[in-house]
Amino acid sequence: MKGIIFDFNGTLYWDSQLHYNAWRDYSRILRGTPFSDAEMREKMFGRTNEDIIAYAIGKKPSPAMVEKYAKEKEALYRKQCLADKKNFKLAPGAVELLNWLKEKNIPRTIATMSEWDNVEFYIKEFKLEKWFDIDKIVYSNGKIPGKPAPDIFLIASKNLGLQPKDCIVIEDAVSGINAAKNAGIGEIIAIASLEPVEYYKKIPGVSSVIHNFNEFDKSLFQVLEESGKSTENTVSECIPQP
């Protein structure tokens, strides 16, 4: 593999429960009952705010409704993030892995269905510019279809100057895993940040499952350090884990 694409929510930052809480509140407002656990897994994670609202009300929402509920929900979510000081940090092993990727100059970016207000919040609070070229981050800009459409990962791999088959994607959501598979990503690694490992092993397309980034297999990237070869280039054979 030559590059890596990270989903963000529930992956680099373990905030899934905060999104659960916020969307349960808003689904109750929108339709009178909160989303079930199954609905949260299948219809919320990896989707755009418009997709989620449309599912809740059973029809295409007006732009005004999307803007109102999305902004209210995301403002509540960010407030919850800041209040949860104990968990407001990057996932276990993430900083060490990102430092290693930067040291080896391995192409990397983020592909998230979060909107810009949240992405800007993450950049500021987690100092993401230390590891990522901000201009290469792909986010929900109102034009990219939500996962499981492949578009977000096709754009991300293009931003890295790589073919999808040469990229690793790290995901925690079923819709994101399916989007990566639909994009032809070479290695799809599920991170069990909220669901058990067994949950991901049943999903077609998943190459391996990790509990956190301390378990990431760096040998997926074979960094060239032999004489006469640049240490800034990377090649590898895909090494699936059992």
VOKE-295704 format. One line per 2 residues: number of its first residue (from 1); for each residue x, y, z of C-alpha. Coordinates in nm, 2 decimals. Layout:
! residues N
NUM> X/Y/Z; ...
END
This chain:
! residues 242
1> 0.00/0.00/0.00; 0.12/0.35/-0.08
3> -0.12/0.58/0.11; -0.38/0.59/0.39
5> -0.72/0.76/0.42; -0.88/0.80/0.76
7> -1.24/0.84/0.84; -1.26/1.08/1.14
9> -1.56/1.03/1.36; -1.55/0.71/1.55
11> -1.20/0.64/1.39; -0.94/0.90/1.47
13> -1.17/1.06/1.73; -1.40/0.83/1.93
15> -1.71/1.04/1.94; -1.97/0.79/1.83
17> -2.16/0.80/2.15; -2.19/1.18/2.14
19> -2.34/1.16/1.79; -2.57/0.88/1.91
21> -2.69/1.11/2.19; -2.74/1.41/1.97
23> -2.92/1.23/1.69; -3.14/1.04/1.93
25> -3.26/1.38/2.06; -3.32/1.52/1.71
27> -3.48/1.20/1.57; -3.73/1.23/1.86
29> -3.81/1.59/1.76; -3.83/1.49/1.39
31> -4.05/1.19/1.41; -4.16/1.15/1.77
33> -3.94/0.84/1.85; -3.56/0.81/1.88
35> -3.36/0.61/1.63; -3.30/0.24/1.73
37> -2.95/0.11/1.76; -2.98/-0.07/1.42
39> -3.10/0.26/1.26; -2.81/0.44/1.41
41> -2.56/0.20/1.26; -2.72/0.17/0.92
43> -2.87/0.51/0.86; -2.67/0.76/1.06
45> -2.30/0.70/1.06; -2.12/0.80/0.74
47> -2.43/0.98/0.60; -2.49/1.35/0.54
49> -2.71/1.55/0.77; -2.96/1.58/0.48
51> -2.97/1.20/0.44; -3.03/1.15/0.81
53> -3.31/1.41/0.83; -3.47/1.27/0.51
55> -3.47/0.92/0.66; -3.63/1.04/0.98
57> -3.91/1.23/0.82; -3.97/1.00/0.52
59> -3.92/1.26/0.25; -3.68/1.51/0.11
61> -3.64/1.79/0.36; -3.64/2.15/0.27
63> -3.30/2.33/0.27; -3.42/2.55/0.55
65> -3.50/2.24/0.76; -3.16/2.08/0.69
67> -2.98/2.40/0.79; -3.18/2.45/1.11
69> -3.16/2.10/1.25; -2.81/2.03/1.13
71> -2.67/2.35/1.29; -2.85/2.29/1.61
73> -2.74/1.93/1.64; -2.38/2.00/1.55
75> -2.36/2.30/1.79; -2.49/2.07/2.07
77> -2.25/1.80/1.96; -1.94/2.03/1.98
79> -2.05/2.15/2.32; -2.06/1.79/2.44
81> -1.72/1.73/2.29; -1.56/2.02/2.49
83> -1.75/1.91/2.81; -1.62/1.55/2.78
85> -1.26/1.65/2.87; -1.16/1.29/2.96
87> -1.23/1.16/2.62; -1.17/1.47/2.41
89> -0.85/1.34/2.24; -0.74/1.14/1.94
91> -0.79/0.77/1.96; -0.54/0.54/2.14
93> -0.23/0.50/1.93; -0.34/0.76/1.67
95> -0.07/1.03/1.76; 0.21/0.77/1.74
97> 0.09/0.63/1.41; 0.04/0.98/1.26
99> 0.39/1.08/1.37; 0.53/0.76/1.21
101> 0.34/0.83/0.88; 0.47/1.18/0.87
103> 0.83/1.07/0.95; 0.81/0.82/0.66
105> 0.64/1.07/0.43; 0.36/0.83/0.36
107> 0.07/1.01/0.18; -0.23/1.05/0.41
109> -0.56/1.24/0.44; -0.90/1.24/0.61
111> -1.23/1.16/0.43; -1.53/1.25/0.66
113> -1.89/1.32/0.60; -1.87/1.59/0.87
115> -1.95/1.94/0.75; -1.69/2.22/0.75
117> -1.80/2.37/1.08; -1.71/2.04/1.26
119> -1.39/1.98/1.05; -1.27/2.33/1.13
121> -1.34/2.26/1.50; -1.13/1.93/1.48
123> -0.84/2.11/1.30; -0.83/2.37/1.57
125> -0.87/2.15/1.87; -0.66/1.85/1.76
127> -0.39/2.06/1.58; -0.45/1.84/1.27
129> -0.22/2.06/1.05; 0.07/1.88/1.22
131> 0.00/1.57/1.02; -0.24/1.66/0.74
133> -0.24/1.89/0.44; -0.57/2.07/0.52
135> -0.64/2.13/0.15; -0.65/1.76/0.09
137> -0.91/1.67/0.36; -1.24/1.57/0.20
139> -1.56/1.66/0.39; -1.93/1.70/0.33
141> -1.96/2.02/0.12; -2.31/1.97/0.00
143> -2.20/1.83/-0.34; -2.05/1.49/-0.24
145> -2.31/1.21/-0.19; -2.30/1.04/0.15
147> -2.15/0.70/0.21; -2.19/0.42/0.08
149> -2.14/0.61/-0.24; -1.77/0.58/-0.33
151> -1.72/0.94/-0.42; -1.55/1.06/-0.10
153> -1.28/0.79/-0.12; -1.23/0.84/-0.49
155> -1.17/1.21/-0.43; -0.94/1.14/-0.13
157> -0.72/0.90/-0.32; -0.70/1.15/-0.61
159> -0.60/1.42/-0.36; -0.31/1.19/-0.26
161> -0.21/1.13/-0.62; -0.28/0.76/-0.58
163> -0.51/0.49/-0.73; -0.78/0.36/-0.48
165> -0.63/0.01/-0.50; -0.30/0.15/-0.36
167> -0.47/0.30/-0.05; -0.57/0.18/0.29
169> -0.89/0.31/0.44; -0.96/0.31/0.82
171> -1.33/0.30/0.89; -1.57/0.23/1.18
173> -1.91/0.25/1.00; -2.08/0.00/0.77
175> -2.17/0.27/0.52; -1.80/0.38/0.52
177> -1.67/0.03/0.47; -1.92/-0.02/0.18
179> -1.81/0.32/0.03; -1.45/0.21/0.05
181> -1.53/-0.13/-0.11; -1.74/0.05/-0.38
183> -1.44/0.28/-0.45; -1.20/-0.02/-0.51
185> -0.99/0.06/-0.20; -0.70/-0.20/-0.17
187> -0.71/-0.25/0.21; -1.01/-0.18/0.43
189> -0.93/-0.19/0.80; -1.22/-0.16/1.05
191> -1.15/-0.01/1.39; -1.37/-0.15/1.67
193> -1.42/0.18/1.86; -1.78/0.12/1.95
195> -1.89/-0.22/1.81; -1.73/-0.55/1.90
197> -1.46/-0.70/1.67; -1.70/-0.99/1.58
199> -1.95/-0.73/1.43; -1.69/-0.62/1.17
201> -1.57/-0.97/1.08; -1.91/-1.04/0.92
203> -1.89/-0.74/0.69; -1.78/-0.82/0.33
205> -1.47/-0.63/0.22; -1.31/-0.59/0.56
207> -0.94/-0.69/0.54; -0.87/-0.68/0.91
209> -1.01/-0.55/1.24; -0.81/-0.36/1.50
211> -0.91/-0.25/1.85; -0.71/0.08/1.83
213> -0.42/0.22/1.63; -0.16/0.05/1.85
215> -0.25/-0.26/1.66; -0.21/-0.11/1.31
217> 0.03/-0.32/1.10; 0.30/-0.09/0.97
219> 0.43/-0.36/0.75; 0.14/-0.29/0.51
221> 0.38/-0.01/0.40; 0.72/-0.13/0.30
223> 0.93/0.19/0.33; 1.23/0.18/0.09
225> 1.55/0.25/0.27; 1.80/0.06/0.07
227> 2.10/0.23/-0.09; 2.00/0.45/-0.39
229> 1.63/0.45/-0.30; 1.44/0.74/-0.16
231> 1.30/0.70/0.19; 1.02/0.93/0.08
233> 0.86/0.68/-0.14; 0.66/0.38/-0.03
235> 0.55/0.05/-0.19; 0.42/-0.27/-0.04
237> 0.23/-0.59/-0.09; -0.10/-0.60/0.08
239> -0.06/-0.82/0.39; -0.41/-0.91/0.51
241> -0.43/-1.00/0.88; -0.64/-1.29/0.99
END
